[in-house]
Amino acid sequence: PPPVYPACDWPAATAVNAFPQALILGVKKGGTRASLEFLRLHPDRALGSEPHFFNRCYERGLAWYRSLMPRTVEGQITMEKAPSYFVTCEAPHCIHGMSPDTKLIVVVRNLVTWAISNYAQALSRMPGLPSFRALAFCHGLGPVDTAWSAMHIGLYAQHLAHWLCYFPLSHFLFVRGKCLVSNPAGKVGRVLGLKRVITDKHFYFNATKGFPCLKKAQGARQPHCLGKSKGQPHPRVPEAVVQRLHDFYRPFNCKFYQMTGHDFGWD
Ligand code: A3P
């Protein structure tokens, strides 16, 4: 006869550490933390820590990586997020090696706002930083300085072209960072076709922070807003600088819209 287990002692084989079936690839300052924290509310997913495996410690091996994933039961989706997999050259090859079926989520944002957001974060850490204009343009006046990470990371089309050598477009889900702010429940609820469990009732608008916050985060009783570095005020950047950057990004954006079949409306 089959063994009879006491109610609190089911065999461990029911829960396993699985490789992620879905990865949030980035892009940092796009809204990746919000996506992760909001998805945590969903019972059908399990989110790993942020080990930066595919960009920093791949040599530790896939077995190590899997051991870091939460234990899941059948039907749950394991996910992991990293801020910079999308722009890591080796990541597509390595992730394809882990599983060619991996679903890939990229949180994207208007690139000019995104670049200013990156600058705001850097400025909060290094108050003596040169002005945005000085960093964005060679010698402050010349062509856009694409060597600055806040500029070249935004060339989404180039990064995506590399990924498409390994994964079909159908594996990608592009989430607009802006929608995460305006309609977090609607956006997160639809990620990966999960059951519509996360709804407006999980959020409230925190007027002091100026962003939606969680009424109750997973495992907590208190309301929860994202940390101080998420949703920080942006420095004022002259309109002429903003316009020049829009002009610079326009052809790259156009290419990105063609590749994804979706007009993100950033122009
Ligand atoms: P800003 O700080 O420029 O406003 P990431 O987590 O990928 O680094 O992204 C940070 C960005 O997430 C923030 O950029 C902010 O716009 C966005 N965001 C989206 N939803 C948010 C929320 N509920 N609270 C705070 N920031 C949020």
Boltz pocket constraint, residues with backbone or C-beta under 6 A from the ligand:
constraints:
  - pocket:
      binder: B
      contacts: [[A, 27], [A, 28], [A, 29], [A, 30], [A, 31], [A, 32], [A, 33], [A, 34], [A, 113], [A, 117], [A, 118], [A, 120], [A, 177], [A, 180], [A, 181], [A, 211], [A, 212], [A, 213], [A, 226], [A, 227], [A, 229], [A, 230], [A, 231], [A, 232]]
      max_distance: 6.0
